[in-house]
Amino acid sequence: MPGNSLPEAPTDTEPPSEQPAGKPAERSAVRSLLRLWPYVRPVRVRLGTAALTAIAASCTGLLIPLVLKWIVDGPVAGGDPAGVWLGGALLLVLGCAEAALFGLRRWLVARPLAGVEAAMRADLYRHLQRLPVSFHDRWASGQLLSRGTADLMLLRMFLAFPLTFLLVNAVTIVVGFAILLAQEWTLGLILLVPVLPLMLLLSAFEKRFAHAARTAQDQVGDLTTVVEESVLGIRIIKGFGRHRSQARAFRELAHRLRGTELRKAQLLAWIWGLIMALPELAVGTALIVGTVQVADGELSAGTLVGFLSLAMALRWPVESIGFLLAMSNEAATATDRFFEVMDQAEADEGDRSTAEADEGDSPAPAPVRADSTGLRFEDVTFRFPDAEQPTLRGIDLHVRSGETMALVGATGSGKTALTALVPRLHELTSGRITLDGRDIRDLPRDELRTLVSVAFEEPTLFSATAAENVLMGGDFDPAEQEAALRRALDVAQAGFVDDLPQGAATEVGEQGLSLSGGQRQRLALARAIVGEPRFLVLDDPLSALDVHTEALVEAALRRVLAGTTALVVAHRPSTVLLADRVALLSRGRIAAVGTHEELLHGNDEYRRLMSGSELPKEYAR
C-alpha cells in the first residue's frame, strides 16, 4: 500500500514529561477539535460568512479557465482583437474579485478569532486559579505555560486558516472536477485516478504526524520549564557555578525537540512530495492524451487550454491537503493538551468532599458542640494524593476563640500540611474542620478565605509594588487602603518600604528577589494581617528575621494576636512564647497540648525540640 512509504513515527524516545492525564489509545483529531465548539459558537456567523466568502473567491478563480477556453476558441481562433480585449478585461475583473473576496475573508476572521483565543486563555487562567494545590504540585509550570501560550496560538491559526480552507478546498476540488468532467470526461477520469492512493497516504500520514506533534508540544513544555526555572533560580545557578550543567541540560532538551521537529519535517516532506507527484503525473498524462485528441480533431484547442488551466488551478487545493492536515493535527493535539487541564476537577465552592458526595444523599451535618467557637479539628486525617500512608492521622485539636496556639513538631511531622487544610489549600481525607462551629466545606471559598488569612515560611511576592503585594490580603475601599497598609507595615516592622526608591509604590520584582529574605517575610506577614482576619494561620513567619527585628515584630504581633484566633507553626522558643498554649505534633498525631511551661517540664520530646537537641528518628514522620 502507498502509505507504507511513509517513515515510521518515533517510538524510541521517552515521553518528554510525566503528566497525570493519560492519553487515550484511540485518538480522533475530529473529536478533539469538536471540543472547541463552545468557544467558536459565539462567532459562528462571522466564521461561516468568511468561509462562504472564501468559497466564492475560490469558485471565482475557477471561472478564469472557462474564460480562457472562450478566448482561444472564439476571438483568437476567429481573429477578433476586440474579443481578445474583452476577454482580457473579464480576466482582470475576475482576478480582482477573487483577491477582494479573499481579503474580505481575512478581515472577517481577524477580530472574532482574537476574541476566541482571549476567551480560552482567560478560562484557562481562571481554571488554574481554582484547581487544588495538589494539581499544581504534580504539574510542571512550563507545561502549563506552554498550554496557555504556544498551544492557544496554534488553535487560533487553525481556526483562521486550516479550518476554513479544508472546507474551501474540498468544495473547490468537487466543483473543479465537476467542471473538468463536463468539459471532457475522459481527461477528467485520468485526473481522478490518484484519489484513492492519496486517501490511503493521508490516512497513514495523519496517525504518524499526530504522534510526532504531541511529542513536540510536550517537549516545548519541558523546555519552557527549564527556562523558567533557570531564570527564577539564577542566583543558585551562579552561586554554585552550575551554568554549564544547566546549559547542557537545556541543549539536550533542545536537541531532543530539534529531532522531533525534523521527524515532523520528514513526514511533511514525504507526504507533500507524494501529494504533488501523483497529481502531476495525472496532469502530464492528461496533457499527452489531450494533445493527441486535438491533433486528431476530437478536441478543440480552447477546451484543452481551459482544461489544463483548470487542472493547474486545482493544484493548490490538492497539494495543500497535507499541509492543512498537519496544521489540523497540531491543533487537535493543542486542543487535547488544553482540555487535559480544563478537564481537571476544580475544588467546588463550599461543597462536601467528593467521597461524601458519591454516597448519594448528603449526610446530616454533625451537631454543633457547645464549645465550638474558634478553630476545631475533629478526627482529621489527611493523605497526599500519591502517598501510601496518611500524613496526619486522627487529629483532634481545639483553638479557642481569641486564643493563639503554637504548633510544634519535628521536621516532617506534618505541621505545614495541617495548616494548609484550614484555608483548604488541600482537602482533608476524613474528619472535619470547623470555624466557629461551621464546617469549612460548607463555606464558599471566598468567605472562607476572608475569614482565614495565611502567611507561609517561604514568602511569595509578585511582580507588583510593595503596597499591592500587601493589600492583596484584604478588600478595601480606596480611601481605606493607605491606613490599612500603614497599620500592617507597622505591625510587621516593614518600615524599610519607605526607604525604597518610590516608597510603597516601588516594584519589588519577580518573586520579590530585589528584597532580602527577611524583608520578603515581613511583607508576607503584613499581607496576612492587613485584612484583620477572624482566623490567622502562620507557618513559621519569623524564621528569616534577625534577633532584633524578631523581637520588634513579636511585640507588635502580640497586639494583633490578641484580637484573633491564631494557629502558629513555631520552631523557636521566642515564637512559642507568643502563644497561649502549645500543641505538639508527632508522627502525624497530636501528642500533647498545654502551656509552654507544662510541656517543657512534662514532655521529653518537646523539651528536646526547644533545646535544639537531636530527636530520635522515630519522632519524624
Secondary structure by P-SEA (a helix, b strand, c coil): ccccccccccccccccccccbbbbccccaaaaaaccccccccaaaaaaaaaaaaaaaaaaaaaaaaaaaaaaacccccccaaaaaaaaaaaaaaaaaaaaaaaaaaaacaaaaaaaaaaaaaaaaaaaaaccaaaaacccaaaaaaaacaaaaaaaaaaacaaaaaaaaaaaaaaaaaaaaaacaaaaaaaacaaaaaaaaaaaaaaaaaaaaaaaaaaaaaaaaaaaaaaaaaaaaaaacaaaaaaaaaaaaaaaaaaaaaaaaaaaaaaaaaaaaaaaaaaaaaaaaaaaaaaaccccaaaaaaaaaaaaaaaaaaaaaaaaaaaaaaaaaaaaaaaaaaacccccccccccccccccccccccccccccccbbbcbbbbbccccccccccbbbbbbcccbbbbbbbcccccaaaaaaaaacccccccccccccccccccccaaaaaaaccccccccccccccaaaaaaccccccccaaaaaaaaaaaaaccccccccccccccccccccccccaaaaaaaaaaaaccccccbbbbccccccccaaaaaaaaaaaaaaaaacccccccccaaaaaaccbbbbbccccccccccaaaaaaccaaaaaaaacccccccccc
